[in-house]
């Protein structure tokens, strides 16, 4: 009996921390991308209301609000998200964008409804973030590997923001050695 009760407690605890995905994530994310494309104050420098879409997408898809900072009362900028991913023990570095095994693992985790992001920060500390979405690996001529399905918001070119394209759409080939993929632990 003690073993049954212990097993039940462990099961309840693990389920309370299990990852869930928003059933309507695709349509809600599509709507957010459309709103972002018409947002008036996009830019790659500084904090503005349009930048919130980038961090809030984690909550839209995975119901996780890790990219919101209550101390600043806003969603993080990409450079802040990168710092957070490197220091928070709930996230782990999978590897770099040129590694086929890392890309395949990222797609597998996304298909298991686990949050995965790809981040690039340039020398000026300005960055870009893409979300790995459930889907299939796709051949990328520019990267020369199979890349996961993704979505991203482009702050300097909002019209390029997208849903359900290969990760290589987000980052040029010249950047893949600096694209880092992170997965959330559950």
N, C-alpha and C positions, 0 to 999 in steps of 0.2 A: 504494500500500500504506500509506503514511504517513497519507493522508487516511482510509482505512478504520479504521486503529487509533485515530486521533484521534476519529473519529466514535463508535467503540465505547466509548471511555473517557468521552466526554461523555454518551452514552446511559446507561452504567452509573452515572455520578455523578448524573444527573438522576433515575434510577429509585430510587436509594438515598434521595433526599430527597423522593420523590413521596408524596402523601397517600394513605393507605389508610384505609378505613373498616372497622370491625369488622362482620363479616357478621351477627353476632348482636346488634348494638347495640339493636335495638328490644325484643327480649325481655329483655335484660340491663337496659336502662334501665327497662322496666316493673317489673321486680323491685326495682330500686333505689328507685323511687318508692314502691312498697309498703312497703319497709323504712323509708324516710324518714317515711312517714305514721305509722308505729308507733314511731318514735324518741322516746325519753322526754325528751330535754332540748333541744328546739328553742326557739330564741328569736332575736330579731333583734339582740341585743346580746351582744358578746363571742364568744369562741371556745368551741365545744362540739363534741362528737363528731358531732352531726347536721349541722353546717355542712360537714363533709367531703364530703357527697354533692354539693354544689353544684360544687365544684372538680373532684372526681373524675369527673364526668360527661364532661368533655372527653376523658379517657382512655378511658372506657367506649365512647364513640361513635367517636372519631377516632384513638385510640391515641397521643394526644399528652398529655404530662403537664406542660404549661406552668404550670398553676395550683397546682402543688405547690412549696412553698418548703422546700428542704433546710435552710436556715439556721434555720428555726423548727420544722422537723420535722412539718409539717402542710400541709393544703390551705389556700389563701388564703380570706379573707373577701371578700365582694363588693367592698367598698371597696378592698381590696388588689388585687383582680383589675383593677378600673378603673384604678388607678395603674399597674399592670403593663402593661395594654393600651396606655396612653398613652405609655409609655416604651420598650417593647420593639420593636425593628425587625422582628421576625417577624410583627407584627400591624399592620394598617392600618385607620384609621377610614374606614368607608364613608360615613357621614353620620348624619342624624337620622331618628327613627321616623316623622315626618310626610311624608317625601319618598318618593313612589311609586317613583321610579327606584331609590332606595337599597333599598327593600323588595324590588323585583323582582330587583335584583342579588344581594341576600342569599340569596333563594330559589334563584337560578341557581347560585351558588357552593355552597350546601348540596347541591344536586342533582348537583354535580360532586365530591361527597365532600370538600369543603373546610370546615373549621371556621369557623362564624360565630356570634357571640353578640350579644345586645342587653343593654345595661346601663343602669340608672337609679340615680343616687345622690341622695338628698334633702339638704336643707340641714343635717341632723344627721349627715351622712356615713354614713347607713344605706342600703343598696342592695338591689337585686333584679336578678337575672340570668336571662335566658332563652336557651336554645340554639335556633338555627335548624336545623331538621331537613329531610332530603330530603322532598319532597312538592310540593304545588301552592299557589299563591296563593289566598287565600279572601277573599271580600268581608267587610268589617267595618263593621257599621252604626255602631258607636261611634266608630271612627276615620275613617270616610268614605273609606277607601282599601282596596286589596287587600293583605292581610298574609300573610307567610310562615307555614309550618307551624312549630310550636315545641314545646318542653318546658320546664318550670320547676319548681323547688322553692320553696315559700313557707314561710319560716322561722317566721313568726308564725301562719300558718294552714296547717299541713301538709296538711290534708284538701283544700285547693285545688290542691295539686301535681298536675301533669298531663303527659300525653304526647299529641302529635298534635292540638293545638288551635291556632287562629290566634294570632299574636303579641299581638293586642289583648286576649286573655284575661289576659295577664301584667301589663299596665300600663293604668291608667285614661287616658281621653282627655286629662285635664288634665296628664298627665306626658309626652305624646309629644314635646313640644319639647325634653325633656331625656333622652330615650331615645337612646343612641348605639349604632350597630351597627358591629362590628369583624369583620374577616376575617383569618384567618391566611394569611400568604404562604408559597408553596411553590416 
